[in-house]
């Protein structure tokens, strides 16, 4: 082979290699531009959805309450008009008629409306292509869901929305169960693709569970045991002024401990007026029922400034407590959440003095239980007997005042700011007027026995949440 032919062959090979590299480069560039275009379109649609979601949700609930058979279709019609009015500058729905006829039936668009209809088509296509991206649709829905739940509760539309959910689920599972117009709309948007339908069905199913949380856990509550013990249903006396609560008589007691931690000194005599206090720590079941009525307390909507970011951390969703935990004390609640719950149900957090006189039950020893620390495991859950987990409330013997888990299972928030005791005898003590930390009482399933003493105090930021902190409520006589 001559040098010249060898050189030509080498140049051809190099040129082919360069062409291949250019093809790969153009392919990668094309994919990159496509991804960016899709991402930009998704961002555009999310922006539009966020801008109009509240009005759309209010429309949907309004149509549901009126008994409209297809409330979602009416909502979409109103939503489209709002979007077109904002983005295209129209004043009447009829202004888009020519564009609709062109999209649906291929009717020619007048020359003076072609640019307008191009913009119209772009908005419609943006909605269609975004809705069939299940991940994007799910994200948009989940962002809107807290407001949706709030509006449903505010307008008392649970039953109306449930009727729509059942009809919609039936329609999505069987396309022949849909109304003609609704079926065509779903076909245009989803093409009845299994992945898309599965996502829509999951969201509808979860929405119904959140609207009727009591139906998800009510079967667990029996008309014996906890209903009677904790007062979910008071079967002992219909005349009880405060079902589920114990009346603590007024009296004097020695608060603190001379043998405990420095924060428990000095022992001083405190007078407390009579008051009511819950027999049991507030359970997930009770908290769930209140959150269902009062969206402010839900996991996704409770204001961030009132917790440390782990509020109801063990709940998978707003109205879904951890499976099997319904009758355990609610945990991962901040002082603010505990106080708000008690206030909402017409109660309040107990003061530190009220908590201690209730826990002591007329005793002056380290614990209110008969036999002291030696028999503590008959009355309380703590490190040595808890098996490293929190337990269903009221499984142990109550203290002499009839209070369950006053020692152990979960620390309990009380109202007071944490501060050093004064030597003065006081009446209805409520601690310092200001402070940085709030007080926790009672010890928990994670602690050794000495942390369960009646006088034991612990401080924590009011925003903090933990897997061993709960609360119980009190009320004035």
Rosetta blueprint (number, residue, H / E / L):
1 X L
2 X L
3 X H
4 X H
5 X H
6 X H
7 X H
8 X H
9 X H
10 X H
11 X H
12 X H
13 X H
14 X H
15 X H
16 X H
17 X H
18 X H
19 X H
20 X H
21 X H
22 X H
23 X H
24 X H
25 X H
26 X H
27 X H
28 X H
29 X H
30 X H
31 X H
32 X H
33 X H
34 X H
35 X H
36 X H
37 X H
38 X H
39 X H
40 X H
41 X H
42 X H
43 X H
44 X H
45 X H
46 X H
47 X H
48 X H
49 X H
50 X H
51 X H
52 X H
53 X H
54 X H
55 X H
56 X H
57 X H
58 X H
59 X H
60 X H
61 X H
62 X H
63 X H
64 X H
65 X H
66 X L
67 X L
68 X L
69 X L
70 X L
71 X H
72 X H
73 X H
74 X H
75 X H
76 X H
77 X H
78 X H
79 X H
80 X H
81 X H
82 X H
83 X H
84 X H
85 X H
86 X H
87 X H
88 X H
89 X L
90 X L
91 X L
92 X L
93 X H
94 X H
95 X H
96 X H
97 X H
98 X H
99 X H
100 X H
101 X H
102 X H
103 X H
104 X H
105 X H
106 X L
107 X L
108 X L
109 X L
110 X L
111 X H
112 X H
113 X H
114 X H
115 X H
116 X H
117 X H
118 X H
119 X H
120 X H
121 X H
122 X H
123 X H
124 X H
125 X H
126 X H
127 X H
128 X H
129 X H
130 X H
131 X H
132 X L
133 X L
134 X H
135 X H
136 X H
137 X H
138 X H
139 X H
140 X H
141 X H
142 X H
143 X H
144 X H
145 X H
146 X H
147 X H
148 X H
149 X H
150 X H
151 X H
152 X H
153 X H
154 X H
155 X L
156 X L
157 X L
158 X H
159 X H
160 X H
161 X H
162 X H
163 X H
164 X H
165 X H
166 X H
167 X H
168 X H
169 X H
170 X H
171 X H
172 X H
173 X H
174 X L
175 X H
176 X H
177 X H
178 X L
179 X L
180 X H
181 X H
182 X H
183 X H
184 X H
185 X H
186 X H
187 X H
188 X H
189 X H
190 X H
191 X L
192 X L
193 X L
194 X H
195 X H
196 X H
197 X H
198 X H
199 X H
200 X H
201 X H
202 X H
203 X H
204 X H
205 X H
206 X H
207 X H
208 X H
209 X H
210 X H
211 X H
212 X L
213 X H
214 X H
215 X H
216 X H
217 X H
218 X H
219 X H
220 X H
221 X L
222 X L
223 X L
224 X L
225 X L
226 X H
227 X H
228 X H
229 X H
230 X H
231 X L
232 X L
233 X L
234 X L
235 X L
236 X L
237 X L
238 X L
239 X L
240 X L
241 X L
242 X L
243 X L
244 X L
245 X E
246 X E
247 X E
248 X E
249 X L
250 X L
251 X E
252 X E
253 X E
254 X E
255 X E
256 X L
257 X L
258 X L
259 X L
260 X L
261 X L
262 X H
263 X H
264 X H
265 X L
266 X L
267 X L
268 X E
269 X E
270 X E
271 X E
272 X E
273 X L
274 X L
275 X E
276 X E
277 X E
278 X E
279 X L
280 X L
281 X L
282 X L
283 X E
284 X H
285 X H
286 X H
287 X H
288 X H
289 X H
290 X H
291 X H
292 X H
293 X H
294 X L
295 X H
296 X H
297 X H
298 X L
299 X L
300 X L
301 X L
302 X L
303 X L
304 X H
305 X H
306 X H
307 X L
308 X L
309 X L
310 X L
311 X L
312 X L
313 X L
314 X L
315 X L
316 X L
317 X E
318 X L
319 X L
320 X E
321 X L
322 X L
323 X L
324 X L
325 X L
326 X L
327 X L
328 X E
329 X E
330 X L
331 X L
332 X L
333 X L
334 X L
335 X H
336 X H
337 X H
338 X H
339 X H
340 X H
341 X H
342 X H
343 X H
344 X H
345 X L
346 X L
347 X L
348 X E
349 X E
350 X L
351 X L
352 X H
353 X H
354 X H
355 X H
356 X H
357 X H
358 X H
359 X H
360 X H
361 X L
362 X L
363 X L
364 X L
365 X L
366 X L
367 X L
368 X L
369 X L
370 X L
371 X L
372 X H
373 X H
374 X H
375 X H
376 X H
377 X H
378 X H
379 X L
380 X L
381 X L
382 X L
383 X L
384 X L
385 X L
386 X L
387 X L
388 X L
389 X L
390 X L
391 X L
392 X E
393 X L
394 X L
395 X L
396 X L
397 X L
398 X L
399 X L
400 X L
401 X L
402 X L
403 X L
404 X L
405 X L
406 X L
407 X L
408 X L
409 X L
410 X L
411 X E
412 X E
413 X E
414 X E
415 X E
416 X E
417 X E
418 X L
419 X L
420 X L
421 X L
422 X L
423 X L
424 X L
425 X L
426 X E
427 X E
428 X L
429 X L
430 X L
431 X E
432 X E
433 X L
434 X L
435 X L
436 X L
437 X E
438 X E
439 X E
440 X E
441 X E
442 X L
443 X L
444 X L
445 X L
446 X L
447 X L
448 X L
449 X H
450 X H
451 X H
452 X H
453 X L
454 X L
455 X L
456 X L
457 X E
458 X E
459 X E
460 X E
461 X E
462 X L
463 X L
464 X L
465 X L
466 X L
467 X L
468 X L
469 X E
470 X E
471 X L
472 X L
473 X E
474 X E
475 X E
476 X E
477 X L
